Amino acid sequence: MKKITRRDFIKVSTTGVFLASMPLTLSRCMKRPGEAAPKSIEEYLSFFGVDKEILLKTLNVALSRGGDYADLFFEYTSGNSVVMEDNAVNRAFVNTTLGMGVRVLKGDKTGYSFTEDLTPEAMLKVAQIASKIAESPVKQQVMTLKEKETPHYYPIITRWEDVSIKKHIQMLEFTNNEMLKRDSRIEKTQLNFTDDERLILIASSEGVLVGDYQPLTRFNASCVVEQNGRRENNGFNLSARQDVNWYTRDKLMYLAREAVKRTVALFDAVPAPAGEMPVVLAAGSAGILLHEAIGHGMEADFNRKGISIFSDRINKKIAEPFVSIVDDGTNLNIRGSLNIDDEGVEGQKTYLVENGILRSYMHDKISATYYGVKPTGNGRRESFKYPPQPRMRNTYMLNGPHTFQEIIQSTSKGIYADQFLNGEVHIGAGDFTFYVKSGYMIEKGRLTRPIKDINIIGNGPDVLSKITMVANDLKLAEGGWTCGKGGQSVPVSQGIPTCKVSSITVGGKNV
């Protein structure tokens, strides 16, 4: 049996060529089928092939030029993606990465370097590179590392690495058949199933040593439907920090039903009227507007640098008393939840807006030090190749005092915005443009004609101040959202109860 290095394993496992030709044994961290995810810190150390001695040595090299703080971030990821188009599986991908990064902080400056080679020599080399952000006498030495206990917000039974490709294909075929059964006008289907697992290990100069196993899955189903020469396309997706057991027969049927229903509904939809009007945001995925137009402005780095419009608004009123917004890492099995963030801070629930008052920003270690507060568990990074930055997790508005019926009945003319897609936001001013795939007209207190292809244009803080009603039907988004910032992407979720904004510009059709 031939041994290969981690670096060679990563190269060949992404192509599958070498994997198909011979059995492999990694010298340190190859996971065996049926092996549980690491639980103790000793198991994490063993997985990455390191010990406390080399971690302490690497941290002290990182601090050797007088840095204020240093941390080591180890990461292993493994992911599969299977695509079915026109009733046949035609693409499948496997992606595996392994590496570590060293970060050194000096004031608000960051030195960062990474490697895919986890030998002691390579780790010490990147530590030396990162240390060059500082140039002063050594302030401290790291003498001990102590394991940190973590919460457990995404319990699973089966690791994704133990699920065969055959199971993936069975789920795709079942969902595809369910879609085709629901409407004879379907011309084309596309389904994409992905699963990922991520193992991280963090050691810091504050003596923290902590690891986490993070599962993730997403199943997207879409279709093209033709009627009288006209075509419409739409879809639906599900995502969570769950395992294969989450995809029950009922859940797959629900996915198929929603994908077809949302597509077929577009045949009856008409363009929305243009102009300023009340907009009712649907419970659930309409929270993307909250995330983009408001949430980013509450990330602490934008406020520390004076970019955000919220930078001077802490403890000031920015919304009505019935508006409260949180960013939460503790929701069970939700896509954006975190037992620990990428700085080793435990998951927690952060009140951003409480009863209309701005109470907190989302902090990583740098911003928390600047503001003299504790980190909020929002230090996140795309991979070991990047340093962390303040990022959202699950951002949502809490329930209010109204009902869905009261909100609709209070609106004489406006739109009900249901399915949001892409948008653009200017973080500084909070100006945004969003594309709404579908919704309904509200006329004389009733939902009437379906509408589609709507643009809404406004300003996040202005919209926040114009929320006049919030219902008691909070729903977190079921689908898979990915947030981009600073060249990095991380999984997130969001939610919102049905809420009414008194006025937003709607880019529709003049009638």
SULJO-V462434 format. One record per backbone hydrogen bond with DSSP energy under -1.0 kcal/mol. NH is the residue of the N-H (numbers start at 1). CO is the residue of the C=O. Records with the same first field share a line. If there is no record, write none. Layout:
BEGIN
NH = CO ; CO
END
This chain:
BEGIN
4 = 25
9 = 5
10 = 6
11 = 7
12 = 8
13 = 9
14 = 10
16 = 12
20 = 16
21 = 18
22 = 18
35 = 32
44 = 40
45 = 41
46 = 42
47 = 43
48 = 44
50 = 45
55 = 51
56 = 52
57 = 53
58 = 54
59 = 55
60 = 56
61 = 57
62 = 58
63 = 59
64 = 61
66 = 63
68 = 105
69 = 105
71 = 103
72 = 203
73 = 101
74 = 201
75 = 99
76 = 199
77 = 97
78 = 197
79 = 95
80 = 195
81 = 93
82 = 193
83 = 91
84 = 191
85 = 88
86 = 189
88 = 85
90 = 83
91 = 83
93 = 81
95 = 79
97 = 77
99 = 75
100 = 115
101 = 73
102 = 113
103 = 71
104 = 111
105 = 69
106 = 109
109 = 106
111 = 104
113 = 102
115 = 100
123 = 119
124 = 120
125 = 121
126 = 122
127 = 123
128 = 124
129 = 125
130 = 126
131 = 127
132 = 129
133 = 130
134 = 131
136 = 65
146 = 207
148 = 209
162 = 159
163 = 160
168 = 164
169 = 165
170 = 166
171 = 167
172 = 168
173 = 169
174 = 170
175 = 171
176 = 172
177 = 173
178 = 174
179 = 175
180 = 176
181 = 177
182 = 179
186 = 183
187 = 224
188 = 224
190 = 222
191 = 84
192 = 220
193 = 82
194 = 218
195 = 80
196 = 216
197 = 78
198 = 214
199 = 76
200 = 212
201 = 74
202 = 210
203 = 72
204 = 208
205 = 70
207 = 204
209 = 146
210 = 202
212 = 200
214 = 198
216 = 196
217 = 240
218 = 194
219 = 238
220 = 192
221 = 236
222 = 190
223 = 234
224 = 188
225 = 232
226 = 185
227 = 230
230 = 227
232 = 225
234 = 223
236 = 221
238 = 219
239 = 478
240 = 217
241 = 333
242 = 240
246 = 243
247 = 244
248 = 246
252 = 248
253 = 249
254 = 250
255 = 251
256 = 252
257 = 253
258 = 254
259 = 255
260 = 256
261 = 257
262 = 258
263 = 259
264 = 260
265 = 261
266 = 263
267 = 264
268 = 265
270 = 450
275 = 506
277 = 504
279 = 501
280 = 415
281 = 499
282 = 417
284 = 496
287 = 284
288 = 285
289 = 286
291 = 287
292 = 288
293 = 289
294 = 290
295 = 290
296 = 291
298 = 295
299 = 296
300 = 362
304 = 300
305 = 301
306 = 303
307 = 302
308 = 302
311 = 308
313 = 310
315 = 358
316 = 313
318 = 356
319 = 356
323 = 320
325 = 353
326 = 396
327 = 350
328 = 394
329 = 348
333 = 153
334 = 331
337 = 334
338 = 329
341 = 345
342 = 379
344 = 341
347 = 339
350 = 327
352 = 325
353 = 325
354 = 357
356 = 323
357 = 354
358 = 316
359 = 352
360 = 352
362 = 298
368 = 364
369 = 365
370 = 366
371 = 367
372 = 368
373 = 368
378 = 363
380 = 389
386 = 383
389 = 380
391 = 378
394 = 328
395 = 493
396 = 326
397 = 495
398 = 324
400 = 471
402 = 470
407 = 403
408 = 404
409 = 405
410 = 406
411 = 408
414 = 442
415 = 278
416 = 440
417 = 280
418 = 438
419 = 438
421 = 435
424 = 433
426 = 431
430 = 426
432 = 458
433 = 424
434 = 456
435 = 422
436 = 454
437 = 419
439 = 451
440 = 416
441 = 449
442 = 414
443 = 446
444 = 412
445 = 411
448 = 441
451 = 439
452 = 270
453 = 437
454 = 436
456 = 434
457 = 505
458 = 432
460 = 430
463 = 459
464 = 460
465 = 461
467 = 464
468 = 500
469 = 500
471 = 498
472 = 402
477 = 494
483 = 490
485 = 488
488 = 485
490 = 483
492 = 481
493 = 393
495 = 395
496 = 475
499 = 281
500 = 469
501 = 279
502 = 466
504 = 277
505 = 457
506 = 275
507 = 455
508 = 506
509 = 272
END
